[in-house]
Amino acid sequence: MRFKTSKEFEKSAKKLSGKYKESLKEMILEIKQVESVDEITDCKKLIGYNNIYRIRLGDYRTFFFFEIVEQTVYLKYLVRRGEAYNKAYQEKLKNADKK
């Protein structure tokens, strides 16, 4: 499966410490190898959204969109768990889900 990243995702990824960076690399390798979103470890579709999923990476959450036509995962946000479910990020996800 193919994947793309947003600038915001890349900026957050650069700030990660050792063990989280390693987990992120493993997650990306796994995304490349799987054939469907259902096969990704710790991946769940968010309730109330059309096409947004999250992957758990320890204290971090990765939010992404999956485009079925191109079989592409768009890694959009990488945020700490405490920030991931606050109103600001939920609003960002709702706006992104409409596009």
N, C-alpha and C positions, 0 to 999 in steps of 0.2 A: 504494500500500500504506500502511496506517496504522501508526503506531508509538506506543509509550508508553515512559516512562523510570522507573527506580526512583530513590528519593531518593539512594541511594549513587552512582548514575551521575551525577545532577545535581550532587552535591557535588564529584565528581572533575572534571567538565566545567568547573566554575567556576574551578578551579585551573590550567587549561591556559594556556600562553603563546600568543602571537600565531599562529604558523604552525600549531600543533596545533588551536587554536580554529577557524581557517579550514578546516582539513581536516575537522574534526568537522561544521561547518556543511554542507560539501559532501557528506559522507557521509549526513547526515540528508535533504538535498534529493534525493539519489539514491534513498534508501529510499522516499521519498514517490512517486517517479516510476516505480519498477520494478513489475512485476507478479508476480515470483517471487524467492525468495531467491537462486536461481542467477544472477540478473542483477546482483547487488551486487558491485562491484569488491573484490578481495582478501578475499572471504568464503569461509570453509571450514566444513564441518560437523566438529565435534570427534569424533574416533574414541573409541568407548566410551560415548558419550552418546546418548540418544534424540532429543533435540530442542534441542541447544545448538550454536550457531555462534559463530565469531569473525570479526571484521573487523580487519585490520591498518591502523593509523594511525601510520606511522613507528615511534617507540619505544613506542607504546601499543597495547594490544589492547582491543577492545570485545567483550564476550561478550553474547550475546542468545539469547532463546528465540523460536521462531516458532510461532505458533498457526495452524494451517491453517484451522480452522473460521472464524475471524474475519479471516483474512489480515492479522494484526497481528504486528509485530515488537516484542518487549519488550526494550528496551536495559537490561541489568541491571548490568553492571560495566564500568568503564573504568579500566584499570590499566597501569602500566609493564610492558614486556615481561619484565623480570627477576622481577617479582612474579607475573605472570600464570600461570606454570607451576609455582609452588611448591606445596607440599602443602596449605597453608591455603586457597588459592583453588581448588585441585582438589577439596577437600572441600566447599567452598561450592557449587561447580558440581554435584557429585554430589547433594548435598542438594536443590538447586533443581530438578534434573532429575527427581527422584522425585515432585515435587508436581504 
